[in-house]
Amino acid sequence: MTRGPAIVQGDMTILLEVDHPDYESARDAFAPFSELVKSPEHIHTYRITPLSLWNAAASGVSSAHVLESLEKFSRYEVPELVRTEVVEYISRYGRLVLEEREGRYILRSDDAQLLKMISAQKSVEPWVGEFIDDNTAYVTQNARGFLKQALVRIGFPVEDLAGYTPGTPLEVKLRETTLGGREFDLRRYQTEAADVFYAGGGPKGGSGAVVLPCGAGKTIVAIASMARVQAQTLILTANVVAVRQWMREILDKTWLTEDQLAEYTGDSKGIAPVTVATYQIVTYRRRKSDEFPHFEIFNKADWGLIIYDEVHLLPAPVFRATAEIQSRRRLGLTATLVREDGLEEDVFSLVGPKRYDVPWRELEKQGWIATADCTEVRVELPGANRMPYALAGQRDQYRIAAENPEKMEVLESLLKLHANDRTLVIAQYLDQLHELATRFDLPLIEGKTSSKKREELYAKFRSGEITTLAVSKVGNFAVDLPDANVMVQLSGTFGSRQEEAQRLGRILRPKEDGSLAHFYTLVTRETRDQEFSANRQLFLVEQGYRYRITDAAEVLEGRFKPAEPEVREEVAP
């Protein structure tokens, strides 16, 4: 009998042996209901959490399926405690139901005792009104979102079947041929994602998150969802560049006209049947004590759909506004539900649970995103920097290691190695960016770069007039550069897993020649830089990517060779 690759432990963690022949099958089986928390070379650690189980339940995964997956790949018997907890937590999803009755929201449960006990909880009590009968209670006026938040926090997520306001009708029809003359048709997974989100227009759909890798067409999923909802739509996104990309995509893929779209940003405050705004303008206020004047955008029109682009970046204040608009359909788009501020529960309760998810490697195998070669290059800290590093505080230690001057030598070698490629060089610190931009004569895009200048540089990169761009963290998202196939990361935001996913995603658009995407992260050996890099890589390792680790000397001496693309046996339909 073959020994399974996993050890399921009583503390709800799973140890998965990377070198086992069934590793990949086990990883893919565990992904829908667990999260990767550690990924050293040989044994990866996953954790099953209440939230991971509730997201699984919301997307149709049963406790029987979870247990079957654990049993199939476990080396030893699955602990009884784990069995009990899996059944318990998945069963909690849907034991409480939120519905609408005669114009009012009600909270219902077949378990009268449970309803009574939960409604008496201190955090829940303000949002529950009088009881209609033993199994049903009114919800306090305008408390739909706040009640959902409170119930998730005490461990009993409610299934929201209260439905949605239809919004002002808007005919959204998809083109068969884009404005550029290309044939346009939805990919199968894009159609599935839009269908699952909309769920036939009934209350079981209409709110939640679609999780797809960058480059897989999340914007297209959103446009397809607009075509299903057929109502005025508000879109919130990361920055002005993203706003304009959304507007171009909508005009290119639908029969909507320019006068039906408007930009709501620091530059323009237009309102139209489809309005695209930035998170920055929505959360703007003069002083911390002030209210948010632009929250009124949520009620500026009778929206039938609100789309949250990059929902993992959703600013905390927007959750407050979202709690008050639960009657409107809400679609979150993201490459990863991981949030560094720990507010995944608020995405679940206020935007909605995960509705659709496709593993990155699955789309890669089908040819929808580029195959990625990920390499960590370890660089020594120079002797002159060792004492300052040793004496510094933890935060300063990271900056000293991240700005290691030896990284510039490695970068120079990588730029020569990829002289015929389209390369993005990205870093966290502006001093480091300015130094590399000057040294290698690279155009630089940073926070203060005007939208006009950014668009100009992006256009030159797309046309091939320039082949290498230096970008600050503004390049983490909303950069539409389909020809970029190399990224060199000199420094990142401490241990941000979401950032690593976004950065790799910038180079994952499939290339016509089938070439690989090459992702390099330069790390100072045996420092805080290496520790944070290991954490940043967690999400991508969970998705099936492996980082090759090489020494700087290999690159500097010309002994390092990038991976070559494998010949595909089949092409996705």
FENTA-V446213 format. One record per residue. N is the residue number from 1. SS is DSSP state (a for helix, b for strand, c for the rest). Layout:
# FENTA-V446213
N:SS / N:SS
This chain:
# FENTA-V446213
1:c / 2:c / 3:c / 4:c / 5:c / 6:b / 7:b / 8:b / 9:c / 10:c / 11:c / 12:c / 13:b / 14:b / 15:b / 16:b / 17:b / 18:c / 19:c / 20:c / 21:c / 22:c / 23:a / 24:a / 25:a / 26:a / 27:a / 28:a / 29:a / 30:a / 31:a / 32:c / 33:c / 34:c / 35:b / 36:b / 37:b / 38:b / 39:b / 40:c / 41:c / 42:c / 43:b / 44:b / 45:b / 46:b / 47:b / 48:c / 49:c / 50:a / 51:a / 52:a / 53:a / 54:a / 55:a / 56:a / 57:a / 58:a / 59:c / 60:c / 61:c / 62:c / 63:a / 64:a / 65:a / 66:a / 67:a / 68:a / 69:a / 70:a / 71:a / 72:a / 73:a / 74:b / 75:c / 76:c / 77:c / 78:c / 79:c / 80:a / 81:a / 82:a / 83:a / 84:a / 85:a / 86:a / 87:a / 88:a / 89:a / 90:a / 91:a / 92:a / 93:c / 94:c / 95:c / 96:c / 97:b / 98:b / 99:b / 100:b / 101:b / 102:c / 103:c / 104:b / 105:b / 106:b / 107:b / 108:b / 109:c / 110:c / 111:c / 112:a / 113:a / 114:a / 115:a / 116:a / 117:a / 118:a / 119:a / 120:c / 121:c / 122:a / 123:a / 124:a / 125:a / 126:c / 127:c / 128:b / 129:b / 130:b / 131:b / 132:b / 133:b / 134:c / 135:c / 136:b / 137:b / 138:b / 139:b / 140:c / 141:c / 142:c / 143:c / 144:a / 145:a / 146:a / 147:a / 148:a / 149:a / 150:a / 151:a / 152:a / 153:a / 154:c / 155:c / 156:c / 157:c / 158:c / 159:b / 160:b / 161:c / 162:c / 163:c / 164:c / 165:c / 166:c / 167:c / 168:c / 169:b / 170:c / 171:c / 172:c / 173:c / 174:b / 175:c / 176:c / 177:b / 178:c / 179:c / 180:c / 181:c / 182:c / 183:b / 184:c / 185:c / 186:c / 187:c / 188:a / 189:a / 190:a / 191:a / 192:a / 193:a / 194:a / 195:a / 196:a / 197:a / 198:a / 199:a / 200:a / 201:a / 202:c / 203:c / 204:c / 205:c / 206:c / 207:b / 208:b / 209:b / 210:b / 211:b / 212:c / 213:c / 214:c / 215:c / 216:c / 217:c / 218:a / 219:a / 220:a / 221:a / 222:a / 223:a / 224:a / 225:a / 226:a / 227:a / 228:a / 229:a / 230:c / 231:b / 232:c / 233:b / 234:b / 235:b / 236:b / 237:b / 238:c / 239:c / 240:a / 241:a / 242:a / 243:a / 244:a / 245:a / 246:a / 247:a / 248:a / 249:a / 250:a / 251:a / 252:a / 253:a / 254:b / 255:c / 256:c / 257:c / 258:a / 259:a / 260:a / 261:b / 262:b / 263:b / 264:b / 265:c / 266:c / 267:c / 268:c / 269:b / 270:c / 271:c / 272:c / 273:c / 274:b / 275:b / 276:b / 277:b / 278:b / 279:a / 280:a / 281:a / 282:a / 283:c / 284:c / 285:c / 286:c / 287:c / 288:c / 289:c / 290:c / 291:c / 292:c / 293:a / 294:a / 295:a / 296:a / 297:a / 298:a / 299:a / 300:c / 301:c / 302:c / 303:c / 304:c / 305:b / 306:b / 307:b / 308:b / 309:c / 310:c / 311:a / 312:a / 313:a / 314:c / 315:c / 316:a / 317:a / 318:a / 319:a / 320:a / 321:a / 322:a / 323:a / 324:c / 325:c / 326:c / 327:c / 328:c / 329:b / 330:b / 331:b / 332:b / 333:b / 334:b / 335:c / 336:c / 337:c / 338:c / 339:c / 340:c / 341:c / 342:c / 343:c / 344:a / 345:a / 346:a / 347:a / 348:a / 349:a / 350:a / 351:a / 352:c / 353:c / 354:b / 355:b / 356:b / 357:b / 358:c / 359:c / 360:a / 361:a / 362:a / 363:a / 364:a / 365:a / 366:c / 367:c / 368:c / 369:b / 370:c / 371:c / 372:b / 373:b / 374:b / 375:b / 376:b / 377:b / 378:b / 379:b / 380:c / 381:c / 382:c / 383:a / 384:a / 385:a / 386:a / 387:a / 388:a / 389:a / 390:a / 391:a / 392:c / 393:c / 394:a / 395:a / 396:a / 397:a / 398:a / 399:a / 400:a / 401:a / 402:a / 403:c / 404:c / 405:c / 406:a / 407:a / 408:a / 409:a / 410:a / 411:a / 412:a / 413:a / 414:a / 415:a / 416:a / 417:a / 418:c / 419:c / 420:c / 421:c / 422:c / 423:b / 424:b / 425:b / 426:b / 427:c / 428:c / 429:c / 430:a / 431:a / 432:a / 433:a / 434:a / 435:a / 436:a / 437:a / 438:a / 439:a / 440:c / 441:c / 442:c / 443:b / 444:b / 445:b / 446:c / 447:c / 448:c / 449:c / 450:c / 451:a / 452:a / 453:a / 454:a / 455:a / 456:a / 457:a / 458:a / 459:a / 460:a / 461:a / 462:a / 463:a / 464:c / 465:c / 466:c / 467:c / 468:b / 469:b / 470:b / 471:b / 472:c / 473:a / 474:a / 475:a / 476:a / 477:c / 478:c / 479:c / 480:c / 481:c / 482:c / 483:c / 484:c / 485:c / 486:b / 487:b / 488:b / 489:b / 490:c / 491:c / 492:c / 493:c / 494:c / 495:c / 496:c / 497:a / 498:a / 499:a / 500:a / 501:a / 502:a / 503:a / 504:a / 505:a / 506:c / 507:c / 508:c / 509:b / 510:c / 511:c / 512:c / 513:c / 514:c / 515:c / 516:c / 517:b / 518:b / 519:b / 520:b / 521:b / 522:b / 523:b / 524:b / 525:c / 526:c / 527:c / 528:a / 529:a / 530:a / 531:a / 532:a / 533:a / 534:a / 535:a / 536:a / 537:c / 538:a / 539:a / 540:a / 541:a / 542:a / 543:c / 544:c / 545:c / 546:c / 547:b / 548:b / 549:b / 550:b / 551:b / 552:a / 553:a / 554:a / 555:a / 556:a / 557:c / 558:c / 559:c / 560:c / 561:c / 562:c / 563:c / 564:c / 565:c / 566:c / 567:c / 568:c / 569:c / 570:c / 571:c / 572:c / 573:c
